[in-house]
Amino acid sequence: MDNWNDGFIAVDWGTTNRRAYRVDAGGQVVAEMEDDAGVTIVAKDGFPAAVARITERLGEAPLLMAGMIGSDRGWHQASYVPCPASPADLARNLLWVEPGRIAIVPGVAFTGEGRADVMRGEEVQVFGHMAGHDGGNALLCHPGTHTKWVRLSAGAIAEFRTFMTGELFGLLRDHSILGPLLQGHGPPDADFLAGVDRGLAGSDLAADLFSVRAGVLLGTRARESAAGWVSGLLVGADVRGGLASFSGTGGAEKPRCVTVLGRPELNRLYCAALAHAGVLSTGADGGPAFVAGMQAIRKALT
Amino acid sequence: MDNWNDGFIAVDWGTTNRRAYRVDAGGQVVAEMEDDAGVTIVAKDGFPAAVARITERLGEAPLLMAGMIGSDRGWHQASYVPCPASPADLARNLLWVEPGRIAIVPGVAFTGEGRADVMRGEEVQVFGHMAGHDGGNALLCHPGTHTKWVRLSAGAIAEFRTFMTGELFGLLRDHSILGPLLQGHGPPDADFLAGVDRGLAGSDLAADLFSVRAGVLLGTRARESAAGWVSGLLVGADVRGGLASFSGTGGAEKPRCVTVLGRPELNRLYCAALAHAGVLSTGADGGPAFVAGMQAIRKALT
């Protein structure tokens, strides 16, 4: 594995795009690229060529890849490592596509309490964030299409739970009877916070959603308020569920601080909702955390 | 209005199809037709011709029309009558497209308790069911794309609440990451009832939905169980919300019996979920109730 100490290429290979970073021996990113060759665009036998395009751009080096590249829609299906899962656990369970040269990072699985959960890709950002912070116990929220609430303990992902919040909003906006009301919404405003209130209170989601349309039809709700309110409703329900899932041992104690790790515009919404719930939070950009997480796994390799 | 006593044509004009019934002076259906000229297929200026095709088939008679024909996607927008709403209230507020000859039944609106709600079409079936039963107080469930829970009191719709249950299931089946797991599910089986259990318990919907996919990926859930379980989850959450919305004055007392008024295959699912919640129910076919409801409105006219 000696060649890995001279640097490597970290690839964040998603559904619709991919990013690759050339990391030097000192851990600095010296070159990077991004294109739209997500796993759904690449044909099943097209991955060797798609990988070659990365090394043509960034130079020859060992490749460590994470994300949907390891899913059933990707190149090769990498396993899920059960919780508690540390960077070292993932390093031990890499899927070696080309021994010593190309590896895919496995996902993380949680089963227990009558439920099952998986993540693939977010774990790298989580490890990257951990690498820069005190290990301790922490609750982390990774907002997105499938928002993940992650409890960290002793340098590992102890437990997590996924909420399909972003996907539900997208379904409602793109395909539901509410669609025309949900086009374009911005930063967390008063409408968003009113929706958060409702979501935090434990909403009957299917009823509260329809009520938005009815209110606009009857003139009791301003049309412009709908997108923010529905977004707030879903984020509020998400925050309520996330906090309730990981509230101390008795389930009653409210976490004191949550790290929100994701894209800045989503972080703003979740931090506003957490503040509304009386919980402190810190936003952290998930992008830089990816490279740091890949380095944590790479270090565990050698 | 004398000519209405010689019989009339009742039209149930929906989004994707329409049904028309010729009712004679004695209240018997003597002829009927159905076609796919739903409001979304008919051009805005095509309604007079579309109406003419009904009288060509069923003979000349006054027309009473209900459903989406009175919506913003229909021919002319009919108002919403506020709760409490009786057949006589609707008759007083008909939208006369052609005075004395062609009328559109208005919808029903509820505002209060910080929420707004509308129905358009279901109220006719509800009145039809009422006409054949003791007036009294009753809780009725009209399952469908937008399930309505309706509290009846003193011969009127006192209050109601809509749950987008059927639409949510359709969105998940047709457009979400769960789609491949949700194709085809049948009668209420053990998987359905397990989902109902979860929904009745007050589910974090966005998390429980994702858990289904994760369970299949990790092999802790049988793939064939997913469709029934998700359907049960949504119906269970719907039944929980419906019962909680109309549980006596204190909000604590559970209703003793619910009438489920809709299509037989949906009635079966809701009656099974209600039984699972410890509530008695009766299923009633919504189809015949439509004609009876239109007669109740017609009688209030004269």
Boltz contact constraints between the chains, C-beta under 6 A:
constraints:
  - contact:
      token1: [A, 109]
      token2: [B, 218]
      max_distance: 6.0
  - contact:
      token1: [A, 111]
      token2: [B, 220]
      max_distance: 6.0
  - contact:
      token1: [A, 115]
      token2: [B, 211]
      max_distance: 6.0
  - contact:
      token1: [A, 116]
      token2: [B, 211]
      max_distance: 6.0
  - contact:
      token1: [A, 116]
      token2: [B, 214]
      max_distance: 6.0
  - contact:
      token1: [A, 116]
      token2: [B, 215]
      max_distance: 6.0
  - contact:
      token1: [A, 116]
      token2: [B, 218]
      max_distance: 6.0
  - contact:
      token1: [A, 116]
      token2: [B, 220]
      max_distance: 6.0
  - contact:
      token1: [A, 117]
      token2: [B, 214]
      max_distance: 6.0
  - contact:
      token1: [A, 118]
      token2: [B, 214]
      max_distance: 6.0
  - contact:
      token1: [A, 118]
      token2: [B, 217]
      max_distance: 6.0
  - contact:
      token1: [A, 161]
      token2: [B, 207]
      max_distance: 6.0
  - contact:
      token1: [A, 162]
      token2: [B, 210]
      max_distance: 6.0
  - contact:
      token1: [A, 163]
      token2: [B, 206]
      max_distance: 6.0
  - contact:
      token1: [A, 163]
      token2: [B, 207]
      max_distance: 6.0
  - contact:
      token1: [A, 164]
      token2: [B, 206]
      max_distance: 6.0
  - contact:
      token1: [A, 164]
      token2: [B, 209]
      max_distance: 6.0
  - contact:
      token1: [A, 164]
      token2: [B, 210]
      max_distance: 6.0
  - contact:
      token1: [A, 165]
      token2: [B, 206]
      max_distance: 6.0
  - contact:
      token1: [A, 168]
      token2: [B, 206]
      max_distance: 6.0
  - contact:
      token1: [A, 171]
      token2: [B, 171]
      max_distance: 6.0
  - contact:
      token1: [A, 171]
      token2: [B, 175]
      max_distance: 6.0
  - contact:
      token1: [A, 171]
      token2: [B, 176]
      max_distance: 6.0
  - contact:
      token1: [A, 175]
      token2: [B, 171]
      max_distance: 6.0
  - contact:
      token1: [A, 175]
      token2: [B, 175]
      max_distance: 6.0
  - contact:
      token1: [A, 176]
      token2: [B, 171]
      max_distance: 6.0
  - contact:
      token1: [A, 204]
      token2: [B, 241]
      max_distance: 6.0
  - contact:
      token1: [A, 205]
      token2: [B, 205]
      max_distance: 6.0
  - contact:
      token1: [A, 206]
      token2: [B, 163]
      max_distance: 6.0
  - contact:
      token1: [A, 206]
      token2: [B, 164]
      max_distance: 6.0
  - contact:
      token1: [A, 206]
      token2: [B, 165]
      max_distance: 6.0
  - contact:
      token1: [A, 206]
      token2: [B, 168]
      max_distance: 6.0
  - contact:
      token1: [A, 207]
      token2: [B, 161]
      max_distance: 6.0
  - contact:
      token1: [A, 207]
      token2: [B, 163]
      max_distance: 6.0
  - contact:
      token1: [A, 207]
      token2: [B, 241]
      max_distance: 6.0
  - contact:
      token1: [A, 209]
      token2: [B, 164]
      max_distance: 6.0
  - contact:
      token1: [A, 210]
      token2: [B, 162]
      max_distance: 6.0
  - contact:
      token1: [A, 210]
      token2: [B, 164]
      max_distance: 6.0
  - contact:
      token1: [A, 211]
      token2: [B, 115]
      max_distance: 6.0
  - contact:
      token1: [A, 211]
      token2: [B, 116]
      max_distance: 6.0
  - contact:
      token1: [A, 214]
      token2: [B, 116]
      max_distance: 6.0
  - contact:
      token1: [A, 214]
      token2: [B, 117]
      max_distance: 6.0
  - contact:
      token1: [A, 214]
      token2: [B, 118]
      max_distance: 6.0
  - contact:
      token1: [A, 215]
      token2: [B, 116]
      max_distance: 6.0
  - contact:
      token1: [A, 217]
      token2: [B, 118]
      max_distance: 6.0
  - contact:
      token1: [A, 218]
      token2: [B, 109]
      max_distance: 6.0
  - contact:
      token1: [A, 218]
      token2: [B, 116]
      max_distance: 6.0
  - contact:
      token1: [A, 220]
      token2: [B, 111]
      max_distance: 6.0
  - contact:
      token1: [A, 220]
      token2: [B, 116]
      max_distance: 6.0
  - contact:
      token1: [A, 241]
      token2: [B, 204]
      max_distance: 6.0
  - contact:
      token1: [A, 241]
      token2: [B, 207]
      max_distance: 6.0
